[in-house]
Structure formats: C-alpha cells, structure tokens
C-alpha cells in the first residue's frame, strides 16, 4: 500500500500534472453550435475590415477641397445630387460644388474624400433643388472609415485556444466561418466512492449523506470545457472499485474519483492505482483543504483522486484538473488568475500548509479584497454557492491579521498563462 505521504509543494503538484498535458483533436461544428467551445485554429480575416472606404455615420459625402474656405461669415453651399443608402452604390461622379447624402455604412462615392454629419449642415430647398450650407472646413479623411483600418486581409483576428463567446461568434460570422474549427472536448469520467453516499433524490438516513460531489464536479468539468461522463457511485469494496476504475479508464481521456484517497481502512484508491500499474505522481500536497489530493498516470491518462470533502474536492479540481482540461483545449490561459489583495479578517491559528479560503471578491479604495464566506472547514458545502475566489493564506508558524497581503485566485475570470506560485507571507 502507499503508506508514504510526504507533502509536496503546490507548484510542484501542478507541474507534475501539467507534464502530462496534451492537446485534443479537431472537429468542425456549425457556427450556431460553437458557443462555449474552444478554437482549434487561428481565425484569419478573409477580407479587409472595412472592406471599402465607407461613411461611419449619416451625413453628406463631399469633396474636402470644396469646403476649405467655409466659415460662419463665408458659408459654402453644395448641391445634393443623390441619396445613397447602405448596401447601395452611388451612380454619380461628383463635380465641384456637389454632395451626396449617405447613410451609415455607405461606400464612399467616387471623388468624395470626407463626410459632413447632418448636424453640421443646414439643408435648403430652392427651385426644386436641394442644397446644404456648411460653415466650417473639412479635411480629406474626415469622418471616413478607411478600407482595412480595423483589420487587413490575412490578419489573425482571434487566436486558437480562445473560448468562443458571442463576441467571437460575431467575428467568425464576419469572416465567413459557417463551420468552426474547435478542439474536441476531453471526455472526463466521474466516480463518487463511499458506502455513505445517497442519491440526490433519496431521503436522508442515519450515517448517510447525499452525493453532492459528483454533480459539483460534473458542473466544474463543463465550465472548464470538458465533457463529463458520470459512471455513478461506488461502495467501499476494493474489488468492485478496482474493476469499475479499470473499465472506465478505457472509455475516457481522464478519470476523476471523489473520496477514497485518505488514510482510513476504506480508502482504496491509492492501492487501486498500484494494482493498475499506474504511476503515482503524488499523494499529498502542502495545502488545506485537499491535502490528500492524489493523482496518478497510466498510459498518458490521468486519474485524479479528489477528496470526499466538498470544499477540498472543489479546490483540488480547480488547482489541478481544470488547467489540464484547459490545456487540452489549447487555451493560452489554463490556470486560475492570481491577483494581490488583502485579508479582511484575522486568521490567528497557525497552519503549516497553505490554506485556501472560499471568499467573495470586492474592491475597496482601489484595492482588491476578499471576504471569507461561511465556515473554513473542508466538509462545508454551502459556502461554495457564493464563492467567486479563493484566498491563499500561506503556511507558516503563526497566524495572519486583517490587512495582510495575500494571493487571491479568481474563479470566474478567463484565467492566466502562469500557474500559482507557492504563496509566501506578504507584509502590509
């Protein structure tokens, strides 16, 4: 059995997991189905944007040289010879002293090099002719969106690995991507272990608890971009657990189990890894909660053994499984974003390991602060409903005071290209 449990640093645990990271394969999906997926290729512009010189507003296209002497005392009068709406093209070639009424997005008429917005003109009708009065000069290029000023043909506009949001979909549609190249989602299996577990729909019984971890992890996998496959819950029986894990591993890209990784008589996962012939990457980390988080590798597939305590399970996933999934999806920012902030409460009790505290982020006088939520115990589940950050309180021989600087891991942001370094004590 795996009796040796020497804790390793958080950074080393992340490094060991990510040394087995890989990129997933590619598939093409309809644009309408692409939201939330991750790009497998760079998105390139198949035409310049704008595709032609155009008016960015409603107004009058003019020859700037016709306005160079215009002033309040010496207004210039230009004859309006045509009205052109967006999607249409002017049929006139402007001569000196003429203007064309244009709408937003209209291609610039020939011989015009500036646009005068409606608000800067006075419209006059005389003898069934339409004129505009201009009282200030305009230069060539005024209020004109030039061809390619936003994007040139061939430019990379979205990098591979980006999560496809509504804004990305707008860009994809602009450049003709009716089919979108995305990374295949990693298939992540889930087993919840423990004879004490009840189904969510079952009434409570003495000594039993409902299986919250599996459904939490399913949600975390989806949020990370993976495809969860829930195999069910397992009783504390070695042979049953071994057979289930062995069979599941053939069907998935990685397997997550919750529970069964501690040091009790019914914690079989470390021994199951050994019987599988899996390489143990670590079985203890210098962190709270989740110190018994265990990860093994077999033929390039990772087995994440997460704690049965809800908060420890949650933290273990976010620190180790989430970045592995994001790397698979080609994300350039697979890790949780870390920002500097301050504690708002005292933590007088010394802890030899780094402690991750479920918290809610706020801003105070230009500084990030994180307010702890609920009880700071690994078995607590209700605080997870309100947490949008984890405060990393470094391990040490003494406690910490409100106002101390700490690392704050943001749970709801895009992420970071840099993994969390082992937190160190920061002075006020």
C-alpha positions in Angstrom: 0.0 0.0 0.0 1.0 3.6 -0.4 2.0 4.4 3.1 4.5 7.2 2.4 2.7 10.5 2.3 5.4 13.2 2.0 3.6 16.5 1.1 4.9 18.3 -1.9 4.6 22.0 -2.8 1.5 23.2 -4.7 3.6 24.4 -7.6 5.3 21.1 -7.9 2.0 19.2 -7.9 0.7 21.5 -10.7 4.0 21.0 -12.6 3.7 17.2 -12.3 0.1 17.2 -13.6 0.8 19.5 -16.5 3.8 17.5 -17.6 1.2 15.1 -18.9 -0.9 17.7 -20.6 -1.8 17.3 -24.3 -3.8 19.0 -27.0 -7.1 17.4 -28.1 -8.1 16.7 -31.7 -10.0 18.9 -34.0 -13.6 18.9 -35.3 -15.8 21.3 -37.2 -19.2 22.5 -35.8 -21.9 24.8 -37.1 -21.4 28.4 -36.1 -24.8 28.3 -34.3 -23.4 25.5 -32.1 -20.0 26.9 -31.4 -20.6 29.0 -28.3 -18.6 27.8 -25.3 -16.2 25.7 -27.4 -12.5 26.4 -27.9 -10.9 27.4 -31.2 -8.6 24.7 -32.6 -7.1 27.2 -35.2 -6.4 30.8 -35.6 -9.2 32.9 -37.1 -7.9 34.9 -40.1 -9.6 37.7 -42.0 -10.6 36.7 -45.5 -11.1 40.4 -46.4 -10.2 43.8 -45.0 -12.4 45.5 -42.5 -13.9 47.8 -43.5 -14.0 46.1 -47.0 -14.1 49.6 -48.6 -13.9 53.2 -47.7 -17.3 54.0 -46.1 -19.2 56.5 -44.1 -19.4 55.7 -40.3 -22.5 58.0 -39.9 -25.4 59.6 -41.6 -24.4 62.7 -43.4 -23.2 64.1 -46.7 -20.2 62.9 -48.7 -18.3 65.9 -50.1 -15.0 66.9 -51.8 -13.0 68.4 -49.0 -11.5 71.0 -51.3 -15.0 72.5 -51.8 -15.1 73.3 -48.0 -11.7 74.7 -47.4 -12.9 78.3 -47.3 -16.1 77.7 -45.4 -16.7 79.7 -42.2 -19.6 81.2 -40.3 -19.1 84.5 -42.2 -18.4 82.8 -45.5 -20.6 79.7 -45.8 -20.3 77.2 -48.6 -23.3 75.9 -50.5 -23.2 72.5 -52.1 -25.9 70.9 -54.3 -27.2 67.5 -53.2 -27.3 65.4 -56.4 -28.1 61.9 -55.0 -29.2 60.0 -51.9 -27.5 56.6 -51.3 -28.5 54.1 -48.6 -26.3 51.4 -47.0 -25.9 48.5 -49.4 -26.3 50.7 -52.4 -23.6 52.3 -54.6 -23.6 55.9 -55.8 -24.0 56.3 -59.6 -22.8 59.9 -59.6 -19.2 61.2 -60.2 -19.1 64.3 -58.1 -18.2 67.6 -59.7 -17.1 70.7 -57.8 -19.8 72.1 -55.7 -21.8 68.9 -55.3 -22.5 66.5 -52.4 -24.2 63.1 -51.9 -26.5 62.2 -49.0 -25.1 59.0 -47.4 -26.2 56.7 -44.7 -24.1 54.8 -42.1 -22.1 52.1 -43.8 -22.5 53.5 -47.4 -19.5 53.1 -49.7 -17.9 56.4 -50.4 -19.0 57.9 -53.7 -16.4 58.5 -56.3 -14.4 61.7 -56.0 -15.6 62.2 -52.3 -13.0 62.2 -49.5 -14.9 63.5 -46.4 -18.3 63.2 -44.8 -20.2 66.0 -43.1 -22.6 64.8 -40.4 -26.2 66.1 -40.7 -25.9 68.1 -37.5 -23.2 70.3 -39.1 -25.2 71.3 -42.1 -28.3 73.3 -42.9 -30.5 71.9 -45.6 -32.1 74.3 -48.0 -34.6 73.6 -50.8 -34.8 76.1 -53.7 -36.4 75.8 -57.1 -36.9 72.0 -56.5 -33.2 71.7 -55.8 -31.6 70.6 -52.5 -28.6 72.4 -51.1 -26.6 72.1 -47.9 -25.0 75.0 -46.1 -21.6 74.3 -44.5 -19.9 76.8 -42.1 -16.6 75.1 -41.4 -13.9 73.4 -43.5 -13.3 69.7 -43.6 -10.1 67.8 -44.4 -9.6 64.7 -46.6 -10.5 61.7 -44.5 -12.7 63.5 -42.0 -15.4 61.0 -40.8 -14.4 58.4 -43.3 -13.7 54.8 -42.3 -10.8 53.7 -44.5 -10.6 50.3 -46.1 -8.7 47.9 -43.8 -8.2 50.3 -41.0 -9.7 47.8 -38.5 -8.3 44.6 -40.0 -6.3 43.7 -43.1 -6.9 40.7 -45.2 -4.9 37.7 -43.8 -4.6 39.2 -40.3 -5.1 36.8 -37.3 -8.1 38.3 -35.5 -8.7 35.5 -32.9 -6.0 33.1 -31.7 -6.5 29.4 -31.3 -7.4 28.4 -27.8 -9.9 31.2 -27.3 -13.2 30.4 -25.8 -16.0 31.1 -28.3 -18.2 33.9 -26.8 -21.0 35.9 -28.5 -18.3 38.5 -29.5 -16.1 35.8 -31.1 -19.2 34.4 -32.9 -19.7 37.9 -34.4 -16.1 37.9 -35.7 -16.5 34.3 -37.1 -19.6 35.3 -38.9 -18.0 38.5 -40.3 -15.3 36.4 -41.9 -17.5 33.6 -43.3 -16.9 30.8 -40.8 -20.2 29.0 -41.1 -18.3 25.9 -39.9 -15.9 26.5 -37.0 -12.7 24.5 -36.2 -12.9 23.6 -32.5 -11.0 21.3 -30.2 -12.7 18.1 -29.3 -13.7 18.1 -25.7 -11.8 15.8 -23.4 -14.1 13.1 -22.0 -13.8 13.1 -18.2 -15.2 10.2 -16.3 -16.5 10.6 -12.7 -17.0 8.1 -9.9 -18.1 9.0 -6.4 -16.9 6.5 -3.8 -18.3 5.8 -0.4 -20.9 3.5 1.1 -22.3 6.5 2.9 -23.5 8.2 -0.3 -27.1 8.5 -1.2 -28.6 9.6 -4.5 -29.8 13.2 -4.6 -33.4 12.1 -4.7 -33.2 9.7 -1.7 -34.3 10.8 1.8 -31.6 11.2 4.4 -30.7 8.2 6.6 -28.6 7.9 9.8 -24.9 8.0 8.9 -25.6 8.8 5.2 -25.2 11.9 3.1 -26.4 12.9 -0.3 -23.9 12.7 -3.2 -23.1 16.4 -3.9 -19.5 16.0 -5.0 -20.3 14.1 -8.3 -22.7 16.8 -9.5 -20.4 19.6 -8.4 -17.5 18.0 -10.4 -19.8 17.4 -13.4 -20.5 21.2 -13.4 -16.8 22.1 -12.9 -15.9 19.9 -15.9 -18.4 21.6 -18.1 -17.3 25.0 -17.0 -13.7 24.1 -17.8 -14.8 23.0 -21.3 -14.7 19.2 -20.8 -17.4 16.5 -21.5 -18.3 14.8 -18.2 -19.4 11.2 -18.1 -20.9 10.2 -14.7 -20.5 6.4 -14.1 -22.3 6.5 -10.7 -21.3 5.9 -7.1 -19.2 3.0 -5.7 -19.5 1.3 -2.3 -16.4 0.8 -0.2 -15.4 -2.5 -1.8 -11.9 -2.9 -3.2 -12.6 -5.4 -6.0 -15.7 -3.5 -7.1 -13.9 -0.2 -7.1 -10.9 -1.7 -9.0 -13.0 -3.3 -11.7 -15.0 -0.1 -12.2 -12.0 2.1 -12.4 -10.2 -0.2 -14.8 -13.2 -0.4 -17.1 -13.9 3.3 -17.0 -10.3 4.2 -17.9 -10.7 2.7 -21.3 -13.7 4.9 -22.1 -12.3 8.3 -21.1 -9.4 10.7 -21.5 -9.1 11.2 -17.8 -10.9 9.9 -14.7 -11.9 11.7 -11.6 -12.9 9.9 -8.4 -14.1 11.6 -5.2 -13.4 10.1 -1.9 -11.3 7.1 -1.1 -7.9 8.9 -1.0 -7.4 9.5 2.7 -5.7 7.1 5.1 -8.7 5.2 6.5 -9.4 1.5 6.2 -11.8 2.0 3.4 -9.7 4.4 1.3 -8.8 2.1 -1.6 -7.8 4.5 -4.4 -4.0 4.6 -3.8 -4.0 0.7 -3.7 -6.1 0.6 -6.8 -3.6 2.8 -8.7 -0.9 0.4 -7.6 -2.7 -2.6 -8.9 -3.5 -0.8 -12.2 0.2 -0.3 -12.7 -0.3 3.5 -12.7 2.5 5.9 -11.9 1.8 7.8 -8.7 2.5 11.5 -9.2 1.8 12.5 -5.7 -0.5 11.6 -2.8 -0.2 14.6 -0.5 0.1 18.3 -1.1 1.0 21.1 1.4 -2.4 22.7 1.2 -5.7 22.9 3.1 -8.3 21.8 2.2 -7.4 18.9 -0.1 -4.0 17.8 1.2 -4.8 14.2 0.4 -5.5 15.0 -3.3 -3.9 12.2 -5.2 -3.0 12.0 -8.9 -1.7 9.0 -10.9 -0.9 8.4 -14.6 -1.5 5.3 -16.8 -0.6 5.3 -20.4 -0.8 9.0 -20.7 -4.2 9.2 -19.0 -4.5 10.9 -15.6 -6.5 9.6 -12.6 -7.5 12.5 -10.3 -8.3 11.2 -6.8 -10.1 14.1 -5.1 -11.1 14.4 -1.5 -14.6 13.3 -0.4 -15.0 16.6 1.5 -16.9 19.0 -0.8 -14.7 22.1 -0.4 -11.5 20.0 -0.6 -12.9 18.3 -3.7 -13.7 21.7 -5.3 -10.3 23.2 -4.6 -8.5 20.1 -5.8 -10.3 20.2 -9.1 -9.7 24.0 -9.7 -6.0 23.8 -9.0 -5.1 20.6 -10.9 -7.9 19.1 -13.1 -9.1 22.5 -14.5 -5.8 23.6 -16.0 -5.2 20.1 -17.5 -8.6 20.3 -19.3 -7.9 23.9 -20.5 -4.5 22.9 -21.8 -6.2 20.1 -23.8 -8.4 22.8 -25.3 -5.4 24.8 -26.4 -6.2 27.6 -24.0 -3.2 30.0 -23.6 -4.5 30.8 -20.1 -5.3 27.5 -18.4 -4.6 28.5 -14.8 -6.6 30.4 -12.3 -5.8 34.1 -12.4 -4.0 35.3 -9.3 -4.2 38.8 -8.1 -2.7 40.5 -5.0 -5.2 41.6 -2.3 -5.7 41.9 1.4 -7.2 39.8 4.1 -10.3 41.3 5.7 -10.3 39.1 8.8 -7.8 37.7 11.2 -6.7 34.0 10.9 -4.8 33.7 14.3 -4.4 29.9 14.1 -1.1 28.8 12.6 -1.2 26.3 9.8 1.9 24.5 8.3 0.2 24.3 4.9 -1.2 27.0 2.6 -4.9 27.4 3.3 -7.4 28.2 0.5 -10.4 30.1 1.9 -13.7 30.4 0.0 -14.3 34.1 -0.5 -16.2 36.8 -2.2 -14.2 39.5 -4.1 -14.8 43.2 -3.7 -12.9 46.4 -4.2 -12.1 49.0 -1.5 -10.2 52.2 -2.2 -8.7 50.8 -5.4 -7.6 47.5 -3.7 -8.9 44.0 -4.2 -10.2 42.5 -1.0 -11.8 39.1 -0.5 -14.4 38.5 2.2 -14.4 34.9 3.6 -17.7 33.1 3.3 -19.0 30.6 5.8 -17.1 28.2 7.9 -13.5 27.5 6.9 -13.7 23.7 7.0 -13.2 21.2 4.2 -16.5 19.4 4.7 -18.5 22.7 4.4 -20.5 22.9 1.2 -22.8 25.9 1.4 -20.0 28.5 1.1 -19.3 27.2 -2.4 -22.6 28.6 -3.6 -21.3 32.2 -3.0 -17.6 32.0 -3.6 -16.0 33.6 -6.6 -12.4 33.5 -5.3 -10.0 31.5 -3.2 -7.8 33.4 -0.8 -4.4 31.7 -0.4 -3.2 32.1 3.1 0.5 31.0 3.2 1.5 28.3 5.6 3.8 29.3 8.5 4.4 29.2 12.2 2.0 32.0 13.1 -1.4 33.3 12.1 -2.4 36.2 9.9 -4.1 39.5 10.5 -6.7 41.5 8.6 -4.8 43.8 6.2 -2.0 41.3 5.4 -1.4 41.0 1.6 -2.3 37.6 0.1 -2.8 35.9 -3.2 -6.4 35.8 -4.4 -7.3 33.2 -7.0 -10.2 34.4 -9.2 -12.7 31.6 -10.1 -14.8 33.5 -12.6 -12.2 35.1 -14.9 -10.7 33.9 -18.2 -7.5 32.6 -16.5 -3.8 33.1 -16.6 -0.8 31.8 -18.5 1.1 31.4 -15.3 0.4 28.8 -12.6 0.1 29.7 -9.0 3.5 30.0 -7.2 3.7 28.8 -3.7 2.2 31.7 -1.7 4.6 33.5 0.6 4.0 35.8 3.5 3.4 39.4 2.3 3.9 42.3 4.6 1.4 45.1 5.0 
